[in-house]
């Protein structure tokens, strides 16, 4: 698997599926066997199954990112606080 620098439109990769899987497997082994292994967490949002490395200062992060899962969680909390009593 090789990286090619484009003309300002990102990075393009070439190679076959086996090469892509090999690169992915190597990255996983390095992460799981490395110093950050204890900081790997699973996202706590209901349908999400993503893993992430918790780099927060308090090591208390619960969601994979704020753009997707975090935004949905905050919106749900807001709706719950502002729901009419019924």
Buried (B, 14 or more C-beta within 10 A) or exposed (E): BEEEEEEEEEEEEEEEEEEEEEEEEEEEEEBEEEEEEEBEBEBEBEEBEEEBBBEEEEEEBBBBBEEBBBEBBEEEEEEEEEEEEE
